[in-house]
């Protein structure tokens, strides 16, 4: 028996039942591909991908309704991630194809036969979408705050104008009264001068 150096820690082999079950299911599919229909095989592979993403799907906030995470059957089964993106099997029925519909057409985000690579790509996509939604909500909140701030400023300006208006009216009336009194006194003084000037003794 070989001696183990003191500075080397022997590593115990880590076994994963989940990995073993996935390997068994993949092996069974490989053996039975000729016997089962292509739709059944594609659906089974998409279910394996769902199993890989189960923890990711659970971590998505419950109030985030932009994701669907469901396999829709049909002539070509699809695993829908959100309303514009889904995973289908490629023509060889072995590679996963992650596609997204955009205004410029359909874009292939990743095509790979590796279930791990596909799960990583979808996880990254989900994280991006959650962060984008958060930034959009933050922008909407800031715009609303700015709108309310402008509205409050305008309301305050109207209130100031409303308070200033009575003061201006009182001042205008007072000035009108004073000028009227001065004008009336001047007219009265002129009349008195004319009257007494005309009746002065010869």
Secondary structure, DSSP 8 states (H G I E B T S, - for coil): -----TT---------HHHHHHHHHHHHHHHHTTTS-HHHHHHHHHHHHHHHTHHHHHHS-TT-TTEEEEEE-SSS-EEEEETTEEEEE-TTSSSEEEEEEETTEEEEEEEES-HHHHHHHHHHHHHHHHHHHHHHHHHHHHHHHHHHHHHHHHHHHHHHHHHHHHHHHHHHHHHHHHHHHHHHHHHHHHHHHHHHHHT---
